[in-house]
Each structure stands twice: as C-alpha cells, then as structure tokens.
Amino acid sequence: MSDIQKAMALLISTFDKYSGKEGDKNTLSKEELKELLQNEFGEMLCKSNDKAAIDRIFNDLDRDKSNSVDFGEFVRMVCCLTEMCHEYFVSRK
C-alpha cells in the first residue's frame, strides 16, 4: 500500500476502534469521542478533563445534530487539524 492508502486505513481502523462501544458501530457517542480525543490526540486539542472543551468539539463536529459523530464528521476534524498543523510548520520555515 502507498503511504496515503496506509493513512486512509489508519483513519478507518482508529474510528472503528472507538465507535460502537455504546451502540451504533458507525458513529461515536460523546464518551467514545472523548476517549478517542484523549488517547489519539492527547493535549493537542484540549485538556482531557475539560468537559466544556469536549462538549464544544462534539457539538462542532455533530453537524447534523444526531447526537453522534459519524465517520465523515470525524474525517473533517482530522483534515482540519492536519491543515492547521501544515500551515503552522510551513510558516515556521
């Protein structure tokens, strides 16, 4: 597999690792998202014990207001974070 294909597979497997623990295997509940953010992003996004920050992230991601985050909403978050990191490192050159 190419590097991009590996990255795509990693996104899918990471989402699947956390989704469905509390119900629908195709979405993340707020608790599942919190666990994913804590374990996969650490302090990059927010303090893991900051309930208000977790609520804001969840509400921003849950665009269709289904009270869950689907794979598309999750991927949009990762893409936005990746773009922000790229811009940060490019500006530091």
MOTAZI-V252761 format. One line per field, one symbol per residue. ss: DSSP state (H for helix, E for strand, - for the rest). psi: psi as a letter, one per 30 degrees, with the letter a starting at -180 (. if undefined). burial: b if it has 24 or more other ideal C-beta (glycine too) atoms within 12 Angstrom, else e. A space follows every 10 residues. Layout:
# MOTAZI-V252761
ss = ???
psi = ???
burial = ???
This chain:
# MOTAZI-V252761
ss = --HHHHHHHH HHHHHHHH-- ------EE-H HHHHHHHHHH HHHH------ HHHHHHHHHH H-------EE HHHHHHHHHH HHHHHHHHHH H--
psi = kleeeeeeee eeeeeeeflg fgckfglkle eeeeeeeeef fbgeelkfgj eeeeeeeeee eieghggljl eeeeeeeeee eeeeeeeeee ff.
burial = eeeeeeeeee beebbeebbe eeeeeebbbb ebbbebbeeb beeebeeeee eeebeebbee bbeeeeebbb bebbeebbee eeeeeeeeee eee
